[in-house]
Amino acid sequence: MNVKLTLNREFVKNRIDKRLYGSFLEHIGRAIYHGVYEPEHPTADDMGFRRDVMSLIRELDVPVIRYPGGNFVSGYRWEDGVGPVELRPRTLDRAWYATETNRFGTDEFAEFCRRAGSEAMLAVNLGTRGVEDAANLVEYCNYPGGSRYSDMRIANGHKEPHGIRLWCLGNEMDGKWQIGHHTAEEYGRLANEAGKLMKRTDPGIGLVLCGSSKHYDMPTFPEWDRVVLEQAYETVDYLSLHTYFNRQDGDTASFLASNADMEQHILDSTATCDYVKAKFRSKKTIWLSFDEYNIWNSTKDVFTRWSEAPHRLEAIYTLEDAVSLGGQLITLIRHSDRVKVACLAQLVNVIAPILTEDGGRVFKQAIYYPYLHASRYGRGQVLHTLTEGPSYECRRWGTVPTVDAVGVLGEDGSVTVIACNRSLDQSMTLSLRLQEFGRLIPERHILLTGDKDDCNSFEEPARVQPREVNDITEEDGQFFAELPPISWNVLRFRSAAAETAGQS
């Protein structure tokens, strides 16, 4: 079957914010301890960070990492995680029923981000704490010196400010599972007052307001979002969105098209933000921060209550998961005119693209590769993408296109087409009409496909991995390539004009 894709050099939507390819680290399970931080590991550096894990994170080129939660932050005292490690208290993490050693805290996270080449994004506790504590943390991290909390940072061995620019005003505060859960009115007022004091401390920071923690599955949506935005519109800069998808009843056809719901979530949230903008006659636009998204399939967690760094939510991801996640990444790129920040949740061990052994090996999960390719090749300007081709009916989302695709124009004149074939049993012939780009030279077709249940493991770390295929052909000014069933595809074209200019 054939799918036609048309891109035009003149039809540029927007420039993609690199923070679209961020991730997330929370104090849950082994995300931190035995994940990114394991001083006893053979590869540990002078700070206790695992070099083998750091290498994989740097390969992903993660632009921003959100921390320390997640549900964890709503019961967290940041002061417990700074200062001499041997003096830090052991505390109870009542969000995840674990014991927190506090060996890894704000300063370690800031240094980890520097070594990973990432920007730090911090969340403040608006569950059990409030306005003053949030501003104090901004002071600790960002004020140069000569005040109580900036001098505390300096005394802890960090003379230069961390300079953290992105701040989350709590986490999922509409959820009844959240420590310190609030009504919309309560949270909106608290977030506004905390945000005002945080910006008085550092006017250059950006603030992320908690939206509804789910889409249609959450009864608070979208009324919660409207109410909290009306309370804090002129103080905040972003509205937070969260979503997770999972395989249900073997319904692969629906699962592969899960991003249809993500697409509508973005549109609905945008409409809510713009309604409040119109109501207030404001000139300010609220951007979206999709700071939790991923595949979250059920896991068999076996742990002792109040244990340290238990094995929790360590999902094993299949090719089917990778293609489904690929659809989410396509949606984020397509809507990057409004979504400026996004965080794959999470980065290591906990529903993550990277999985480790305590003291041992590490491997890339199947979902590592779509995330890698989007981060590496999804930089530049997103193009309006016209797709003509077959569609199918699925139980959960209705009619969806069989092939979902988006195009990106690189700074060097290169063109990248990212496409998922969601058909369970049919290859698709992709016909590309690339208008007004000048002479383009096919560079590579990166393909991830196989049996939908294939997955990687410590024993078989390369069972699912991408390969390059030489199948891009050209005829009458069009390019053609084959997209196998259940596949993630990246087609790269370099600019002949840019290549010639570089040689001159």
C-alpha positions, 0 to 999 in steps of 0.5 A: 500500500502507498502513503504520500508525504508532502513537505514544502520548504516554505511551510515551516511551523516553528523552531523546535525548542531543544528542551522538547527532548528532556527526561525525568529523575525521581527518588523512586525505586532504583532511578537514583540509587543503583541507577545514576548514582552508585559510588561502589560501582566499578565505573563510578566517578569521583562523585559516585555517578556511574560512568557507564550510565552517564555515557548512555545519557550523554549519547541521548543528548538530554537537554533538560532533566526534571527532579526530584519528583514526581510524587516524591517531591510532595513530602520532601524537605530539600534541606535533608539532601544538602551538606555533609553526606554523613550528617544527612538524616535517613527519612521516610519517603511516604509517597513510595513507602521507602527509606530515603538515605539523602545521599543524593540531593540538590547539589549532587543533581546539579553536578550530575546535570553539568556532567551529563550536559543537561539543564536542571529543572527543579520541582518544589514541595507544595504538598507539605510545605509552601511559599517560603520554602520554595523561595528559599530553595531558589535562593539556595540554588540561584543567588550569588552569595551574601544571604542565608541560603546562598551562603549555605550553598557556598559553605557546602562547597558550591561557590557558584550558583547552580543557575536553575531556570525551570521550576515546577510548582509542585506535582499532580496536586489534583490527584487524591494520591498526592501528599498534601492534595489540594482543591483547584482553588487552594492550589491555584492560590498557593502556586501563585503566591509561591511563584511570586516570591520565587520570582522576587528572588530570581526574576529570570526563572520560568514557572510550571503550573500543575495542570490536571494529572491525566486527560479524559481519565481524570474527572478534574480535567479541564476544569482544574486547569481553568481554575488554577490558570485563572488564579496564577496566569500572570505569574506562571509561564507553562502548564504541566501535562502528564500522560502514560499509555499501556497495552490493554487486552492485547489490543495492539492496534489501539496501543500503537495509536495511543498518541491520538489521545496525546494529540487531543490532550495537547489541543484541549490544554491549549484551548483552556490556556487560550480561553483564560488568556482571552478572558483576562484580555492578556497578551501573554501566552502560556506554553505547555510542559509535557513533563511526564509521558511514557509507556507504563505497563504493569510490573511485578514489584517485590519489595519490603516496605521502607526498604532502600532503593527497591526494585520498582516499576522496572518495565521491560520494553518491547518493539511494540512499546518502542513504536508506540512511544515513537508516536508520542515523540512525533506528536510532541514534534508536531505540536512543538509550536506550543509544547516547549518542554517535555520529559520522558519519565523516567531516565534510568531503571524506573519505566526507563530507556536504560536498565542497570544491574546493582554493581554490574551491567547496563543495557539500552531498552527498545524505547531508547532508540526512538528517543535517541533518534528524535533527540538527535535528528528532531532539532531545527524547524518542524514542517507542515506535513501533508499525509495521504494514505490508508487509515484503520479503525481501532477500539480505543481511539477510532479512525487513525492514519496507518502511517504517522509522520512528521518532517524536520528541517535542520539548520544545515538544510538537511531534511528528516522524515520520522514515521511510524507504520502502525499496520500489524501485517502490511508494509507501506511504500512511502512516497516523499514529495519534497518541494522547494528544498533544492537538490537533496541527497538520500543519506540513510534510512534508519529502521527499527522493526521485528517481532512486536514482542522482541525485547532487550535484556542483560543476556541479549542487549542487542536483540532490538536495535536499529539498522540502516537500510539502503532502500531510498530510491528516486524517480521523477523528483520523488523519493520512495522507501519501504516501511515494514509493519510495526516499525519506527523509521527515520529517513535522512536527506542532506542538502547538496547546496549546503554540501557544495558551500562547505567544500568551496 
